[in-house]
Amino acid sequence: MALQQLTDARQVLVVVHPLSRGQVVTAGDLGTVSIGSASGAAVVPAEQLSSLVGKTALTDLGQGAVLGPQSIGDPNIAAGRSHVGLSLPGGRVPSGLKVGSPVIVASAPGPKDDASVQVALVKVDAEVASVPSSKTDGGQSFDIDVPESAALQIATLAAAERLIVVSRTGG
């Protein structure tokens, strides 16, 4: 039986370095390893590497983990929800955010607004939906998951630089 496992070895995908849930996968994030056919685990064949590049890590994946078929794919957006991309300067977003962090997105005067500008208060509970990336000004870029009914308003406020993000407890 051991001889059969050795001769029936196959190449499968493994994680080269840790990936966080919500992180976009690059070719350098994945490698291959040879395993026996009797492993019993659901694995992703090495031939599928190119089809996973550009997809999203759906779970946290540790270095050396053998990739399972549900580990990487297209981000799931629940019915009635939307993802909105944000790129906010330092001072408008807290540090330490990660995928799944509960936040409040709210309207605020923009950095170029004078004191006469009135901004209608908007406050929406949201969740960080992608791995935040740091910007040179100390800010961050990331996606948030919000109710579909608020997505356009949040996107408009973000485009006008009239949005802040606040960490909240819960989750």
Secondary structure as GFF3:
##gff-version 3
##sequence-region A 1 171
A	DSSP	alpha_helix	2	7	.	.	.	ID=ss1
A	DSSP	beta_strand	10	15	.	.	.	ID=ss2
A	DSSP	three_ten_helix	27	29	.	.	.	ID=ss3
A	DSSP	beta_strand	30	35	.	.	.	ID=ss4
A	DSSP	three_ten_helix	37	39	.	.	.	ID=ss5
A	DSSP	three_ten_helix	46	48	.	.	.	ID=ss6
A	DSSP	alpha_helix	49	52	.	.	.	ID=ss7
A	DSSP	beta_strand	56	57	.	.	.	ID=ss8
A	DSSP	beta_strand	72	73	.	.	.	ID=ss9
A	DSSP	beta_strand	81	88	.	.	.	ID=ss10
A	DSSP	beta_strand	102	107	.	.	.	ID=ss11
A	DSSP	beta_strand	123	128	.	.	.	ID=ss12
A	DSSP	beta_strand	133	134	.	.	.	ID=ss13
A	DSSP	beta_strand	140	147	.	.	.	ID=ss14
A	DSSP	alpha_helix	148	159	.	.	.	ID=ss15
A	DSSP	beta_strand	163	167	.	.	.	ID=ss16
###
